Structures are given as C-alpha cells and as structure tokens.
Amino acid sequence: MIFLYLFITFFEIGLFGFGGGYGMLSLIQHETVEHWHWLSSSEFTDIVAISQMTPGPIGINSATYCGYTAVSNAGYSSSMAVFGSAVATFALVLPSLILMILISKMFLKYMKTHAVQSVFNGLRPAVVGLLGAATLLLMTPENFSLPTVNPWQFFISCGLFAATFYGTYFLKINPIRMTIYAALAGLVLLY
C-alpha cells in the first residue's frame, strides 16, 4: 500500500511543484516528514544534502532518495526500497511529461497571447515564494544548530551562509567554487 501512497504523493508534488526542484523541496518535506511521517526531519535534511551533491535535478534526486528511505523505514527489503525509489521518481516526472506532451503544440501557437503572458506573470511570484520556502526549510537546528546548544556551530554556520550569499551575489564568484570554499571552511572550522 505504501507504493500507491508514494505514487499519489509524488504525482501531486510533480503536478504542483512549479519552479523546479528547489521549489518542490518544501512540498516534499511537508508530505514525507509532516503528513505521512515516512522520514524524520534529520533524514530529510540528509536527503537534501545528498541530492545536492549528486548529479541531476534536485527534485528527482530527492524523490529517489525519499522513496528508498520511506520504503526502507517501513520495513521492506532493500530491493523493494529500490522499487519504491523508482515509483517516487516516476510519479514525480509523470505530470510534467503528460503536460508537456499535451500543451507543446498549443503553447507555440498561443505563446504571445495576453492570457498566456498573464499566467506566466502570476507564476513568477509563486516560484520565488517556493524558492524562499525551500531556503527557510533548510534553516533548521539540524543545519545551523542553536546559539544556546552549540554557539560555535551556529555562528560559523550563519557566517558561512552570509559569506556564501555575499560571494555569489555581489562578488559574482562561481557557485561551484563557492560551494567548495564553504565546504572546506566548514570542515576546518567545525571539526
């Protein structure tokens, strides 16, 4: 039964996850951690970190790892967990595939119309909101600690966040290079 719920959940996320993978993260977190309790908050944070490090879109990587972990946590074997990851990944991609096939010809014909442009103007703020929600979602005690629990880790994490933002936004440092710098700084300062 978990496979059906995985399919329905990730199909809905794929259907309403505008803005790509980072926009989907808050939806995936809500469904897998809060609604279905398939994952703990720390497991989801680990999944997001792994999804960012592995090649490919973060939404698809997250669905793959969430499907595997959810089925594994439900007590199934590792081969069934692999099937769970395939179900979640397929369900996440399926709505986009269906919608692109259905609207590809019509979109080219009506792309310049006022109605289509209005829809895109309405989607832009929603996408920015979903990306902001994903950012806030990752600002948890598991990632930053708390000033009362571990002040050194909290201030280092906040400093690395601020330095990375400043470096990529204002100094225009390559994000890949900035990620490597932040990872090295985190290793040196936190361990």
C-alpha positions as CSV (number, residue, x, y, z in Angstrom):
1,M,0.0,0.0,0.0
2,I,2.9,2.3,0.6
3,F,3.8,2.2,-3.1
4,L,0.4,3.5,-4.1
5,Y,0.7,6.3,-1.5
6,L,4.2,7.1,-2.7
7,F,2.9,7.3,-6.3
8,I,0.0,9.6,-5.4
9,T,2.1,11.8,-3.2
10,F,4.9,12.4,-5.6
11,F,2.5,12.7,-8.6
12,E,0.8,15.6,-6.7
13,I,4.2,17.1,-5.9
14,G,5.2,16.8,-9.6
15,L,1.9,18.3,-10.7
16,F,2.0,21.4,-8.3
17,G,5.8,21.8,-7.9
18,F,6.3,24.9,-10.0
19,G,9.8,26.3,-10.0
20,G,11.8,23.1,-10.4
21,G,13.4,21.0,-7.7
22,Y,14.1,23.7,-5.1
23,G,10.5,24.9,-5.3
24,M,9.5,21.3,-4.7
25,L,11.6,20.8,-1.6
26,S,9.1,22.4,0.8
27,L,6.3,20.3,-0.7
28,I,8.4,17.1,-0.5
29,Q,9.3,17.9,3.1
30,H,5.7,18.6,4.1
31,E,4.4,15.4,2.6
32,T,7.2,13.0,3.6
33,V,8.0,14.4,7.1
34,E,4.9,16.1,8.4
35,H,2.0,14.4,6.6
36,W,3.0,10.8,6.1
37,H,5.8,10.6,8.7
38,W,7.9,8.5,6.3
39,L,11.1,10.3,7.2
40,S,12.4,12.2,10.2
41,S,13.5,15.9,9.8
42,S,17.1,14.9,10.1
43,E,16.7,12.2,7.5
44,F,15.1,14.7,5.1
45,T,18.0,17.2,5.7
46,D,20.5,14.4,4.9
47,I,18.5,13.6,1.7
48,V,18.6,17.2,0.6
49,A,22.3,17.4,1.2
50,I,22.9,14.1,-0.8
51,S,20.5,15.3,-3.6
52,Q,22.5,18.5,-4.0
53,M,25.8,16.7,-4.2
54,T,24.8,14.0,-6.7
55,P,24.4,14.8,-10.4
56,G,21.0,15.5,-11.7
57,P,18.0,17.7,-10.8
58,I,17.5,18.0,-7.0
59,G,13.8,17.3,-7.2
60,I,14.3,14.0,-8.9
61,N,17.2,13.1,-6.7
62,S,15.1,13.9,-3.6
63,A,12.2,11.8,-4.8
64,T,14.5,8.9,-5.5
65,Y,16.1,9.0,-2.0
66,C,12.8,9.7,-0.3
67,G,11.1,6.8,-2.0
68,Y,14.0,4.5,-1.0
69,T,14.1,5.7,2.6
70,A,10.4,5.7,3.1
71,V,10.0,2.0,1.9
72,S,13.1,1.0,3.9
73,N,11.8,2.7,7.0
74,A,8.5,0.8,6.5
75,G,10.4,-2.5,7.0
76,Y,10.7,-3.7,3.4
77,S,13.8,-5.3,1.9
78,S,16.4,-3.2,0.0
79,S,15.1,-4.5,-3.4
80,M,11.6,-3.3,-2.5
81,A,13.1,0.0,-1.4
82,V,14.8,0.4,-4.8
83,F,11.3,-0.2,-6.3
84,G,10.0,2.5,-4.0
85,S,12.6,4.9,-5.2
86,A,11.6,4.1,-8.8
87,V,7.9,4.6,-8.1
88,A,8.5,8.0,-6.4
89,T,10.8,9.2,-9.2
90,F,8.4,8.1,-12.0
91,A,5.5,9.7,-10.2
92,L,7.3,13.0,-9.9
93,V,8.3,13.1,-13.5
94,L,5.0,11.8,-15.0
95,P,2.9,15.0,-14.6
96,S,5.5,17.1,-16.4
97,L,5.7,14.5,-19.2
98,I,2.0,14.4,-19.7
99,L,1.6,18.2,-19.5
100,M,4.4,18.9,-21.9
101,I,3.0,16.5,-24.5
102,L,-0.4,18.0,-24.2
103,I,0.5,21.6,-24.4
104,S,3.6,21.7,-26.5
105,K,1.8,22.4,-29.8
106,M,-0.8,24.7,-28.3
107,F,1.9,26.7,-26.4
108,L,3.8,27.5,-29.5
109,K,0.7,28.7,-31.2
110,Y,-0.6,30.9,-28.3
111,M,2.6,31.9,-26.6
112,K,2.3,35.6,-27.4
113,T,-1.3,36.0,-26.3
114,H,-2.3,38.1,-23.3
115,A,-3.8,35.2,-21.3
116,V,-0.6,33.1,-21.5
117,Q,1.6,36.1,-20.6
118,S,-0.7,36.8,-17.6
119,V,-0.3,33.2,-16.4
120,F,3.5,33.5,-16.5
121,N,3.3,36.8,-14.7
122,G,1.3,35.2,-12.0
123,L,3.6,32.2,-11.7
124,R,6.8,34.2,-11.2
125,P,5.9,35.4,-7.7
126,A,4.7,31.9,-6.7
127,V,8.0,30.4,-7.9
128,V,10.0,33.0,-5.9
129,G,7.9,32.2,-2.8
130,L,8.5,28.4,-3.2
131,L,12.3,29.0,-3.5
132,G,12.2,31.2,-0.4
133,A,10.2,28.5,1.4
134,A,12.9,26.0,0.5
135,T,15.6,28.3,1.8
136,L,13.8,28.7,5.1
137,L,13.1,25.0,5.3
138,L,16.8,24.3,5.3
139,M,17.5,26.8,8.1
140,T,16.8,24.3,10.8
141,P,18.7,23.4,14.0
142,E,20.0,20.3,12.3
143,N,21.8,22.5,9.8
144,F,22.6,25.6,11.9
145,S,22.4,24.4,15.5
146,L,21.1,26.8,18.1
147,P,23.0,29.6,19.9
148,T,22.0,28.0,23.2
149,V,23.1,24.5,22.2
150,N,26.2,25.0,20.2
151,P,27.1,28.7,19.8
152,W,30.3,28.0,17.8
153,Q,28.5,25.9,15.2
154,F,25.6,28.3,15.0
155,F,27.8,31.4,14.4
156,I,30.1,29.5,11.9
157,S,27.0,28.3,10.0
158,C,25.5,31.8,9.9
159,G,28.8,33.3,8.9
160,L,29.3,30.7,6.1
161,F,25.7,31.4,4.9
162,A,26.3,35.1,4.8
163,A,29.8,34.8,3.2
164,T,28.4,32.4,0.5
165,F,25.5,34.7,-0.2
166,Y,27.8,37.8,-0.4
167,G,30.4,35.9,-2.6
168,T,27.9,34.6,-5.1
169,Y,25.6,37.6,-5.3
170,F,27.9,40.6,-5.0
171,L,31.3,39.3,-5.9
172,K,30.0,37.0,-8.6
173,I,32.1,34.0,-7.5
174,N,31.3,30.8,-9.4
175,P,28.7,28.9,-7.2
176,I,30.6,25.7,-7.7
177,R,33.8,27.3,-6.4
178,M,31.9,29.0,-3.6
179,T,30.4,25.6,-2.5
180,I,33.9,24.1,-2.4
181,Y,35.2,27.1,-0.4
182,A,32.2,26.8,2.1
183,A,32.7,23.0,2.4
184,L,36.4,23.4,3.2
185,A,35.7,26.2,5.6
186,G,33.1,24.1,7.4
187,L,35.4,21.2,7.7
188,V,38.2,23.3,9.1
189,L,36.1,25.4,11.5
190,L,33.6,22.8,12.7
191,Y,35.9,19.8,13.2
